[in-house]
């Protein structure tokens, strides 16, 4: 499958957002972001407003868990929701090969194929959350409701 990895990752995300009616802007940070706390500092928001995009494998098929910064995903809850045998975290190599995005910059949207996406219900407490926009230097603000629509995702109780 072609991931478009030869294209600029930020441009891929921007194009996807533009094509789905997003009116916000992507913010570029000069700092490399390693943690939720780094991201919160870079965008000037609480850690809870930072969206982590986790790529999981449910019976070896990709699934996205879109989590509020400090929350951890409960793999058992994902397994139950999908009625599958096994759910595990995807390796960084798999994530890059499959999506063309590297860990730290994995966006919640912008994939060649539709991927099931579950949005941590805690995200809906906030007007805006900040998501990675293709690299560990780029972010975009979005309401959880708009993100759910663009990602064709589902609000779910998926945290530990």
ROKE-50227 format. One record per residue: y, z, x of N, C-alpha, C, CB in turn; residue in one letter; residue number from 1. Coordinates in steps of 0.1 Angstrom, whole numbers. Atoms other than C-alpha are relative to their C-alpha. Glycine has a CB too. Layout:
+-------+-------+-------+-------+-------+-------+-------+-------+-------+-------+-------+-------+------+-----+
:   nyy :   nzz :   nxx :  cayy :  cazz :  caxx :   cyy :   czz :   cxx :  cbyy :  cbzz :  cbxx : code : pos :
+-------+-------+-------+-------+-------+-------+-------+-------+-------+-------+-------+-------+------+-----+
:     Y :     Z :     X :     Y :     Z :     X :     Y :     Z :     X :     Y :     Z :     X :    a : NUM :
...
+-------+-------+-------+-------+-------+-------+-------+-------+-------+-------+-------+-------+------+-----+
# end
This chain:
+-------+-------+-------+-------+-------+-------+-------+-------+-------+-------+-------+-------+------+-----+
:   nyy :   nzz :   nxx :  cayy :  cazz :  caxx :   cyy :   czz :   cxx :  cbyy :  cbzz :  cbxx : code : pos :
+-------+-------+-------+-------+-------+-------+-------+-------+-------+-------+-------+-------+------+-----+
:   -12 :     0 :     8 :     0 :     0 :     0 :    12 :     0 :     9 :     0 :    12 :   -10 :    x :   1 :
:   -13 :     0 :    -7 :    35 :    -8 :    12 :     8 :    11 :    -4 :     7 :   -14 :    -1 :    x :   2 :
:    -8 :   -11 :     4 :    56 :    23 :    13 :    15 :    -3 :     1 :    -3 :    12 :     9 :    x :   3 :
:   -14 :     3 :    -2 :    88 :     6 :    23 :     5 :     8 :    12 :     9 :     3 :   -12 :    x :   4 :
:    -3 :    -9 :   -12 :    87 :    28 :    55 :     9 :    -7 :    10 :   -12 :     5 :     6 :    x :   5 :
:    -9 :     7 :    -9 :   105 :     0 :    74 :    15 :     0 :    -5 :    -5 :   -14 :     1 :    x :   6 :
:   -14 :    -2 :     5 :   136 :     6 :    52 :     5 :    14 :     3 :     0 :    -3 :   -16 :    x :   7 :
:    -7 :   -13 :    -2 :   161 :    34 :    57 :    -4 :     9 :   -12 :    15 :    -2 :     1 :    x :   8 :
:     4 :    -9 :    11 :   147 :    64 :    38 :    11 :     4 :   -10 :    -7 :    12 :     6 :    x :   9 :
:   -11 :    -4 :     9 :   181 :    75 :    25 :     4 :   -12 :    -9 :    12 :     4 :     9 :    x :  10 :
:    -3 :    12 :     9 :   188 :    39 :    12 :   -11 :    -2 :   -11 :     1 :   -12 :     9 :    x :  11 :
:    11 :     1 :    11 :   154 :    39 :    -6 :     3 :    10 :   -11 :   -14 :     3 :     7 :    x :  12 :
:    -3 :   -11 :    11 :   163 :    72 :   -24 :    13 :    -4 :    -8 :     2 :    14 :     7 :    x :  13 :
:   -13 :     4 :     6 :   199 :    60 :   -31 :    -3 :   -12 :   -10 :    10 :    -4 :    10 :    x :  14 :
:     3 :    11 :     9 :   186 :    27 :   -46 :    -8 :     5 :   -12 :    -9 :   -10 :     8 :    x :  15 :
:     8 :    -5 :    12 :   160 :    45 :   -68 :    10 :     8 :    -9 :   -11 :    10 :     5 :    x :  16 :
:    -9 :    -7 :     8 :   187 :    69 :   -80 :    10 :    -9 :    -8 :     8 :    10 :     8 :    x :  17 :
:    -9 :    10 :     7 :   212 :    41 :   -87 :    -7 :    -7 :   -11 :     5 :   -10 :    11 :    x :  18 :
:     7 :     7 :    10 :   186 :    22 :  -106 :    -4 :     8 :   -12 :   -13 :    -6 :     6 :    x :  19 :
:     3 :    -9 :    11 :   180 :    52 :  -128 :    12 :     7 :    -6 :   -10 :    11 :     4 :    x :  20 :
:   -12 :    -5 :     7 :   216 :    58 :  -137 :     6 :    13 :     6 :    -2 :     2 :   -14 :    x :  21 :
:    -5 :   -12 :    -6 :   223 :    87 :  -113 :    14 :    -3 :     5 :    -9 :     4 :    12 :    x :  22 :
:   -14 :     2 :    -3 :   261 :    91 :  -108 :     5 :     9 :    12 :     8 :     3 :   -12 :    x :  23 :
:    -4 :    -8 :   -11 :   261 :   117 :   -80 :     0 :    -7 :    13 :    -9 :    13 :     0 :    x :  24 :
:     0 :     6 :   -13 :   263 :   112 :   -43 :   -10 :     8 :     9 :    14 :     1 :     6 :    x :  25 :
:     9 :    -6 :   -10 :   240 :   119 :   -14 :     9 :     6 :    11 :   -10 :   -10 :     7 :    x :  26 :
:    -8 :    -7 :   -10 :   254 :   145 :    11 :    -8 :    -1 :    13 :     3 :    15 :    -5 :    x :  27 :
:     7 :     0 :   -13 :   246 :   141 :    48 :     5 :    12 :     8 :     4 :   -13 :     8 :    x :  28 :
:    -3 :   -12 :    -9 :   244 :   172 :    70 :    -2 :    -4 :    14 :    -9 :    12 :    -4 :    x :  29 :
:     1 :     3 :   -14 :   249 :   171 :   107 :   -11 :     9 :     6 :    13 :     2 :     8 :    x :  30 :
:    10 :    -9 :    -4 :   224 :   200 :   110 :   -14 :    -5 :    -4 :     2 :    14 :    -6 :    x :  31 :
:    13 :     3 :     4 :   187 :   194 :   111 :    -5 :    12 :    -8 :   -10 :    -3 :    12 :    x :  32 :
:     4 :   -10 :     9 :   171 :   213 :    82 :   -15 :     3 :     2 :     3 :    -4 :   -14 :    x :  33 :
:    14 :    -4 :    -2 :   139 :   232 :    90 :    -5 :     9 :   -12 :    -2 :     7 :    13 :    x :  34 :
:     5 :   -10 :    10 :   138 :   258 :    62 :     9 :    -1 :   -13 :     1 :    15 :     6 :    x :  35 :
:    -8 :    -1 :    12 :   150 :   265 :    27 :    14 :     6 :     3 :    -7 :     8 :   -11 :    x :  36 :
:   -12 :    -7 :    -4 :   176 :   288 :    42 :    10 :    -9 :     7 :    -3 :    13 :     8 :    x :  37 :
:    -9 :    10 :    -7 :   189 :   260 :    65 :     6 :    -9 :   -11 :    -8 :    -8 :    10 :    x :  38 :
:    -5 :    10 :    10 :   192 :   237 :    35 :    11 :     7 :    -9 :   -11 :    -5 :    -9 :    x :  39 :
:   -10 :    -8 :     8 :   210 :   264 :    14 :    13 :     1 :     7 :    -5 :    14 :    -3 :    x :  40 :
:   -12 :    -1 :    -8 :   235 :   269 :    42 :     7 :   -13 :     1 :    -3 :     5 :    14 :    x :  41 :
:    -5 :    13 :    -2 :   240 :   232 :    47 :     8 :    -5 :   -13 :   -10 :   -10 :     4 :    x :  42 :
:    -7 :     5 :    13 :   249 :   225 :    10 :     8 :    11 :    -7 :   -11 :    -4 :    -9 :    x :  43 :
:    -8 :   -11 :     6 :   265 :   259 :     3 :    -5 :     5 :   -14 :    14 :    -5 :    -2 :    x :  44 :
:     6 :    -4 :    13 :   241 :   269 :   -25 :   -10 :    11 :     3 :    -7 :   -12 :    -7 :    x :  45 :
:    10 :   -10 :    -1 :   217 :   298 :   -30 :   -14 :    -6 :     3 :    -1 :    10 :   -12 :    x :  46 :
:    13 :     6 :    -3 :   181 :   293 :   -18 :    -7 :    -4 :   -12 :    -8 :    10 :     8 :    x :  47 :
:     7 :     3 :    13 :   169 :   293 :   -54 :     4 :   -14 :    -5 :     3 :    10 :   -10 :    x :  48 :
:    -5 :    13 :     4 :   189 :   261 :   -59 :    -4 :   -12 :     8 :    16 :     0 :    -1 :    x :  49 :
:     6 :    11 :    -9 :   171 :   242 :   -31 :   -13 :    -4 :    -6 :    -1 :     5 :    14 :    x :  50 :
:    13 :     6 :     6 :   143 :   220 :   -45 :    -9 :    -3 :    12 :     3 :   -12 :    -9 :    x :  51 :
:    10 :     4 :   -10 :   112 :   218 :   -23 :    -9 :   -10 :    -7 :    -8 :    12 :     5 :    x :  52 :
:     9 :    10 :     5 :    91 :   187 :   -29 :   -13 :     1 :     8 :     6 :   -15 :     1 :    x :  53 :
:    13 :    -2 :    -7 :    55 :   195 :   -21 :   -10 :   -11 :    -5 :    -6 :    14 :    -3 :    x :  54 :
:    10 :    10 :     3 :    29 :   167 :   -20 :   -14 :     7 :     0 :     1 :   -13 :     9 :    x :  55 :
:    13 :    -6 :     1 :    -5 :   179 :   -32 :   -10 :   -11 :    -2 :    -1 :    10 :   -12 :    x :  56 :
:    10 :     9 :     3 :   -38 :   162 :   -35 :    -9 :     6 :   -10 :    -9 :    -4 :    13 :    x :  57 :
:     9 :    -5 :    11 :   -57 :   167 :   -68 :   -12 :   -10 :     0 :     8 :     1 :   -13 :    x :  58 :
:    12 :     9 :    -1 :   -92 :   153 :   -63 :     4 :   -12 :     8 :    -6 :    -4 :   -14 :    x :  59 :
:    -4 :    10 :    -9 :   -76 :   133 :   -35 :    11 :   -10 :    -5 :   -12 :    -8 :     5 :    x :  60 :
:   -11 :     8 :     5 :   -49 :   118 :   -57 :    13 :     8 :     1 :    -2 :    -4 :   -15 :    x :  61 :
:   -13 :    -7 :    -2 :   -12 :   126 :   -49 :     6 :     5 :   -13 :    10 :    -9 :     7 :    x :  62 :
:    -7 :    -7 :    11 :     7 :   150 :   -72 :    12 :     7 :     7 :    -9 :    10 :    -8 :    x :  63 :
:   -12 :    -7 :    -5 :    42 :   164 :   -67 :     2 :    14 :    -7 :    13 :    -8 :    -2 :    x :  64 :
:    -5 :   -13 :     5 :    51 :   201 :   -71 :    14 :     2 :     4 :   -10 :    12 :     5 :    x :  65 :
:   -15 :    -1 :    -3 :    89 :   204 :   -73 :     4 :    15 :    -3 :     8 :   -10 :    -9 :    x :  66 :
:    -1 :   -14 :     0 :    96 :   240 :   -65 :    14 :     5 :     3 :   -10 :     7 :     9 :    x :  67 :
:   -12 :    -8 :    -4 :   126 :   264 :   -65 :    -2 :     5 :    14 :     4 :    11 :   -10 :    x :  68 :
:     1 :    -3 :   -14 :   133 :   272 :   -28 :    -9 :    11 :     4 :    13 :     3 :     5 :    x :  69 :
:     9 :   -11 :    -4 :   117 :   307 :   -25 :   -14 :     0 :    -6 :     7 :    13 :    -2 :    x :  70 :
:    13 :     0 :     7 :    88 :   300 :   -48 :   -11 :    -7 :     7 :     2 :    -6 :   -14 :    x :  71 :
:    12 :     6 :    -6 :    53 :   292 :   -37 :    -8 :    -6 :   -12 :    -9 :    10 :     8 :    x :  72 :
:     8 :     6 :    11 :    31 :   268 :   -57 :   -14 :     7 :    -1 :    -2 :   -15 :     3 :    x :  73 :
:    13 :    -6 :     3 :     0 :   282 :   -73 :   -10 :   -12 :    -2 :     0 :     9 :   -13 :    x :  74 :
:     9 :    11 :     1 :   -27 :   256 :   -66 :   -10 :     1 :   -12 :    -8 :    -2 :    13 :    x :  75 :
:     9 :    -2 :    11 :   -50 :   271 :   -92 :     6 :    -4 :   -14 :    -4 :    15 :    -1 :    x :  76 :
:    -7 :     4 :    12 :   -24 :   265 :  -119 :     1 :   -15 :    -1 :    14 :     6 :    -1 :    x :  77 :
:     0 :    14 :     0 :   -21 :   229 :  -109 :   -14 :    -6 :    -3 :     5 :    -6 :    14 :    x :  78 :
:    14 :     4 :     3 :   -59 :   225 :  -109 :    -3 :     1 :   -15 :    -9 :     9 :     8 :    x :  79 :
:     2 :    -2 :    14 :   -60 :   239 :  -144 :     7 :   -10 :    -9 :     3 :    15 :    -5 :    x :  80 :
:    -8 :    10 :     8 :   -32 :   217 :  -157 :    -6 :   -14 :     0 :    14 :     0 :     5 :    x :  81 :
:     6 :    13 :    -1 :   -49 :   186 :  -144 :   -15 :    -2 :    -3 :     3 :    -5 :    14 :    x :  82 :
:    15 :     0 :     3 :   -85 :   196 :  -151 :    -7 :    -8 :    11 :    -3 :    -7 :   -14 :    x :  83 :
:     7 :     6 :   -11 :   -96 :   186 :  -116 :    -8 :    10 :     7 :    11 :    -7 :    10 :    x :  84 :
:     9 :    -9 :    -7 :  -121 :   200 :   -92 :     7 :     7 :    12 :   -12 :    -7 :     6 :    x :  85 :
:    -6 :    -6 :   -12 :   -99 :   206 :   -61 :    15 :    -5 :     1 :    -8 :    -5 :    12 :    x :  86 :
:   -14 :     3 :    -3 :   -62 :   208 :   -53 :     3 :     6 :    13 :    10 :     5 :   -11 :    x :  87 :
:    -3 :    -5 :   -13 :   -49 :   211 :   -18 :    14 :    -6 :     4 :   -11 :    -3 :    11 :    x :  88 :
:   -12 :     5 :    -6 :   -17 :   206 :     2 :    -3 :   -13 :     7 :     8 :    10 :     9 :    x :  89 :
:     2 :    12 :    -8 :   -14 :   171 :    16 :     4 :     2 :    15 :     7 :   -13 :    -6 :    x :  90 :
:    -4 :    -2 :   -14 :   -12 :   169 :    54 :    13 :    -8 :     3 :   -11 :    -5 :    10 :    x :  91 :
:   -12 :     7 :    -3 :    21 :   158 :    70 :    -3 :   -15 :     3 :     7 :     6 :    12 :    x :  92 :
:     4 :    14 :    -3 :     3 :   126 :    82 :    -2 :    -8 :   -13 :   -12 :    -1 :     9 :    x :  93 :
:     3 :     6 :    13 :    -9 :   118 :    47 :    14 :    -3 :    -7 :    -9 :     8 :    -9 :    x :  94 :
:   -13 :     1 :     7 :    26 :   124 :    33 :     8 :   -12 :     5 :     8 :    13 :     1 :    x :  95 :
:    -7 :    11 :    -7 :    42 :   100 :    58 :    -6 :   -13 :    -3 :     2 :     3 :    15 :    x :  96 :
:     8 :    13 :     2 :    15 :    73 :    55 :     2 :    -4 :   -14 :   -14 :     2 :     4 :    x :  97 :
:     0 :     4 :    14 :    15 :    74 :    17 :    15 :    -3 :    -5 :    -5 :    12 :    -8 :    x :  98 :
:   -14 :     1 :     6 :    53 :    78 :    10 :    10 :    -6 :     9 :     4 :    14 :    -3 :    x :  99 :
:   -10 :     4 :   -10 :    71 :    68 :    42 :    11 :    10 :     2 :     7 :   -13 :    -6 :    x : 100 :
:   -10 :   -11 :    -2 :    90 :   101 :    41 :    -7 :    11 :     9 :     5 :     6 :   -13 :    x : 101 :
:     5 :   -10 :    -8 :    86 :   128 :    67 :     2 :    14 :    -6 :     6 :     0 :    14 :    x : 102 :
:    -1 :   -13 :     5 :    81 :   165 :    59 :    14 :     5 :     4 :   -11 :    10 :     6 :    x : 103 :
:   -14 :    -4 :    -2 :   116 :   181 :    55 :    10 :    -9 :    -7 :     3 :     1 :    15 :    x : 104 :
:    -9 :    10 :     7 :   130 :   150 :    39 :    -6 :    -6 :   -12 :     5 :   -11 :    10 :    x : 105 :
:     7 :     6 :    11 :   105 :   143 :    12 :     8 :     2 :   -13 :   -14 :     7 :    -1 :    x : 106 :
:    -8 :    -1 :    12 :   124 :   135 :   -20 :    -9 :     2 :   -12 :     9 :   -12 :    -2 :    x : 107 :
:     8 :    -2 :    13 :   112 :   143 :   -56 :    -2 :   -14 :    -7 :     6 :    10 :    -9 :    x : 108 :
:     0 :    13 :     7 :   117 :   106 :   -65 :    -1 :   -11 :    11 :    12 :    -2 :   -10 :    x : 109 :
:    -1 :    11 :   -10 :   116 :    71 :   -49 :   -13 :    -5 :     5 :     9 :     4 :    11 :    x : 110 :
:    13 :     4 :    -5 :    79 :    63 :   -46 :    -4 :   -13 :    -6 :   -11 :    11 :    -4 :    x : 111 :
:     4 :    13 :     4 :    63 :    29 :   -49 :    -8 :     1 :   -13 :    -8 :    -7 :    11 :    x : 112 :
:     8 :    -2 :    12 :    38 :    42 :   -74 :     4 :    13 :    -7 :   -15 :     2 :     4 :    x : 113 :
:    -3 :   -12 :     8 :    43 :    67 :  -102 :   -10 :    11 :     4 :    -1 :    -3 :   -16 :    x : 114 :
:     8 :   -11 :    -4 :    31 :   101 :   -91 :     3 :    11 :   -10 :     4 :     5 :    15 :    x : 115 :
:    -2 :   -11 :     9 :    25 :   130 :  -115 :     9 :    10 :     7 :   -13 :     6 :    -5 :    x : 116 :
:    -9 :    -9 :    -6 :    53 :   155 :  -110 :     1 :    12 :    -9 :    14 :    -6 :     3 :    x : 117 :
:    -2 :   -13 :     7 :    55 :   192 :  -121 :    12 :     7 :     5 :   -13 :     8 :     0 :    x : 118 :
:   -12 :    -7 :    -4 :    88 :   209 :  -120 :    -1 :    15 :    -3 :    13 :    -6 :    -8 :    x : 119 :
:     0 :   -15 :     1 :    88 :   247 :  -114 :    10 :     4 :   -11 :     4 :     6 :    13 :    x : 120 :
:    -9 :    -4 :    11 :   102 :   262 :  -146 :    12 :     8 :     4 :    -8 :     8 :   -11 :    x : 121 :
:   -12 :    -7 :    -5 :   125 :   284 :  -126 :    12 :    -9 :     3 :    -4 :     8 :    13 :    x : 122 :
:   -11 :     9 :    -3 :   146 :   254 :  -116 :     9 :    -2 :   -12 :    -6 :   -14 :     3 :    x : 123 :
:    -8 :     2 :    12 :   158 :   252 :  -152 :    10 :    11 :    -3 :    -9 :    -2 :   -12 :    x : 124 :
:   -10 :   -11 :     1 :   178 :   284 :  -148 :    13 :    -5 :     6 :    -5 :    12 :     8 :    x : 125 :
:   -11 :     4 :    -8 :   203 :   264 :  -127 :     6 :   -13 :    -5 :    -3 :    -1 :    15 :    x : 126 :
:    -7 :    13 :     4 :   229 :   237 :  -136 :    -4 :   -11 :     9 :    15 :     2 :    -1 :    x : 127 :
:     3 :    10 :   -10 :   222 :   219 :  -104 :   -10 :     5 :    11 :    13 :    -5 :     7 :    x : 128 :
:     9 :    -3 :   -12 :   195 :   219 :   -77 :     3 :   -11 :    10 :   -15 :     1 :    -4 :    x : 129 :
:    -2 :     9 :   -11 :   196 :   202 :   -43 :   -13 :    -5 :     5 :     9 :     7 :    11 :    x : 130 :
:    13 :     6 :    -5 :   168 :   178 :   -33 :     2 :    -8 :    12 :    -6 :    -8 :   -11 :    x : 131 :
:     0 :     8 :   -12 :   160 :   161 :    -1 :     2 :   -15 :    -4 :   -13 :     2 :     9 :    x : 132 :
:    -3 :    14 :     3 :   172 :   125 :     0 :    -6 :   -10 :    10 :    15 :    -3 :    -2 :    x : 133 :
:     7 :     9 :    -9 :   147 :   109 :    24 :    -1 :     4 :    14 :     6 :   -13 :    -1 :    x : 134 :
:     0 :    -6 :   -14 :   155 :   128 :    57 :     3 :    14 :    -1 :     9 :    -8 :     9 :    x : 135 :
:    -4 :   -14 :    -1 :   160 :   163 :    68 :    15 :     2 :     3 :    -8 :     7 :    11 :    x : 136 :
:   -14 :    -1 :    -1 :   197 :   156 :    70 :     7 :    -4 :   -13 :     5 :    -9 :    11 :    x : 137 :
:    -6 :     6 :    12 :   203 :   142 :    35 :    -5 :     7 :   -13 :    -3 :   -15 :    -1 :    x : 138 :
:     3 :    -7 :    12 :   205 :   159 :     1 :     8 :    -6 :   -12 :     3 :    15 :     1 :    x : 139 :
:    -8 :     3 :    12 :   216 :   152 :   -35 :    -2 :    11 :   -10 :    -5 :   -14 :    -5 :    x : 140 :
:     0 :   -10 :    11 :   226 :   175 :   -63 :    -4 :    -7 :   -13 :    13 :     7 :    -2 :    x : 141 :
:     4 :     6 :    13 :   210 :   169 :   -97 :    -4 :    11 :    -9 :   -13 :   -10 :     2 :    x : 142 :
:     4 :   -10 :    10 :   204 :   188 :  -129 :   -15 :    -1 :    -1 :     7 :    -2 :   -14 :    x : 143 :
:    14 :     1 :     2 :   168 :   198 :  -135 :    -4 :    -9 :   -11 :    -6 :    14 :    -2 :    x : 144 :
:     3 :     8 :    11 :   169 :   180 :  -168 :     0 :   -15 :     4 :     9 :     2 :   -12 :    x : 145 :
:    -1 :    14 :    -4 :   180 :   147 :  -152 :   -11 :    -3 :    10 :    14 :    -3 :     7 :    x : 146 :
:    11 :     2 :    -9 :   155 :   151 :  -124 :   -13 :    -2 :    -8 :    -1 :    12 :    10 :    x : 147 :
:    12 :     1 :     7 :   127 :   156 :  -149 :    -1 :   -14 :    -7 :    -1 :    11 :   -11 :    x : 148 :
:     0 :    13 :     6 :   137 :   124 :  -167 :    -2 :   -11 :    10 :    14 :    -2 :    -7 :    x : 149 :
:     1 :    11 :   -11 :   141 :   103 :  -135 :   -14 :     0 :     6 :    11 :     2 :    11 :    x : 150 :
:    13 :    -1 :    -7 :   109 :   116 :  -120 :   -12 :    -1 :   -11 :    -2 :    14 :     7 :    x : 151 :
:    10 :     1 :    11 :    91 :   113 :  -154 :   -10 :    12 :     2 :    -8 :   -13 :     0 :    x : 152 :
:     7 :   -12 :    -3 :    80 :   149 :  -146 :    -2 :     9 :   -13 :     6 :     7 :    11 :    x : 153 :
:     3 :   -10 :    11 :    69 :   179 :  -167 :     4 :    14 :     5 :   -15 :    -1 :    -4 :    x : 154 :
:    -3 :   -14 :    -3 :    84 :   214 :  -167 :   -13 :     8 :    -2 :    11 :     5 :   -10 :    x : 155 :
:    12 :    -7 :     0 :    56 :   238 :  -159 :     0 :    13 :     7 :   -11 :    -9 :     6 :    x : 156 :
:     2 :   -12 :    -7 :    46 :   273 :  -149 :   -10 :    -2 :    11 :    -5 :    12 :   -10 :    x : 157 :
:     9 :     3 :   -12 :    32 :   265 :  -114 :     3 :     9 :    12 :     3 :   -15 :     4 :    x : 158 :
:    -2 :    -9 :   -12 :    45 :   293 :   -92 :   -10 :    11 :     1 :    15 :     5 :     0 :    x : 159 :
:     8 :   -12 :    -1 :    25 :   321 :   -78 :     7 :    12 :    -5 :    -4 :     2 :    15 :    x : 160 :
+-------+-------+-------+-------+-------+-------+-------+-------+-------+-------+-------+-------+------+-----+
# end
